[in-house]
Amino acid sequence: MIVKIEDSPYIKNCIIKISEPFGDFFIFENFVVSEIAEGVHYNWNKAKIIVTKVHEYFGSKNLELNYISNRINSYSVSAQEWESFYRENKVKINRYAIVVTSEIGEMNTVVEKHFFKNRLKKFNSLAKAIHWVQK
């Protein structure tokens, strides 16, 4: 079972929460945790909204962050749109952790690895993912 970030002890270190109809995003000092809503098709147009808000919060367009996709819900991702992310974006993602416990989620992770240029790793717990991105 995957734990929501708000139900974890890590929430006390959250700097800001960004809520959109397509999901919630939790900004920490050196990483972001996403919890995309059930049934959403998460693509570059939605990601751009969050990237803009993260830029506004940090006051910089050249950021290096770690990203945790806490997959508490079932949704689809446009993995092929990672190219748009790299071309149009100034946020560098050093580490990308995916927290999944379902077989389908694990298969989707395999597909995403083909499109993501940096370090991507799958975890079965939020705690392990946070530990890894903070190394």
N, C-alpha and C positions, 0 to 999 in steps of 0.2 A: 504494500500500500504506500502510495506517495503522500507525503505530508505537505500541506499548503504552507507557504512561507509565513503567513500570518499566524499559523498554529505552531510555529517552531520557536525555539529560543533565539534564533538569529534575527527575528523581527525587531528586537530592541536596538539593533545596530543600523536599521534602515534609515537612510537620510530623507528620502522622499518616495512617495507612492504616486505613480501615474496610472489613472484609470481611464480606459477607453472602452467603447462598446465591444471591441474585439479582444480585450484582455487587460490584465493588470501587470504593471512593471514596477519593480522595487529597486531603487537605486541605493547602492552601498558605496563605500569609499572607493573600492577598486573593482567592483563587479556589479552586474545588473542581473536580476532574476525576473524571468517572464513567466506568466501563467496565462496562456491563451485560452479564451472562452470555448466552450463546447461547440463543435460543428463549424467553427470558423475556417475559412481558407486564408491562411496567413501568407501574404505576399509582400513584395517590395513597396507597394503603395501604402500599406499599413505600417510597415517597418519604418518608412520615411517619417511618418508622424512622430514616432517614438524617438528616432535619431535626432530630429529637430528639437524636441523637448529636452533631451539629454544635453545637446549642445547649449541650449538656453540656460539650463541649470548650471552647468560647469563653466559657462562663459567662454568656451573655446570650441573651435571646430576641429582641432587636432587632438584627439583623445586616444588613449590606449586603455582598453577595458577588457575584462573577462565577462563572458556571458553564460548564464545558466538558463536553459529552457527546462522549467519544472513542469513536466507534462502531466498535470493533474486531470486534464480533459482530453477527449479525442478531437483532433482537428487535422487539417492538412496544411502542408508547407510547400511553397513553390521553391524547391531546392535549386532549380536551374536559375532562379533570379539572384543567386549569390553574386553573379557577375555584375549585375546592376549595383549591388551593394558596394562592391569594390570600386567600380567605375565612378559612381556618383557620391560616394561617402568619404568622409575624413575621419571616421572612427575606425581605429585599428583594433580588431578583436584578437587578442593574444591566445586565449584559450576559450573553447566553446564546450560546455558540459551539457549533456542531455540526460535528464533524470526520467527513466522509463521503467515500467515493470511489466508491460504487456508484450506479447510476442509481436504484434503488429508494430508497436512502437520501436521495438528492436530492429525490425526489418526496415522501417523508415530511416533509422539512424545509419544503416549501411548505405542507403541511397544518398543521404545527405553528405556522408564522408567523401563522396566522389566530387562534390561541388564546392566544398569548403576548403580554402587554401591553407588554413592554419591548423592548430592542434584541436581536434575534436575527440571527445571521449564520452562513453556512455556509462552511467551509474544507475544503481538501483536505490540510492538514497540521496536525499538533499544534503545531508551532513557530509557524505563522502565527496559530493560535487563541490561544495563550498570549500572543503579542505584542499582539494586539488587546485581550484582556481586561485587560492591564496598562497600557493607555494612560490 
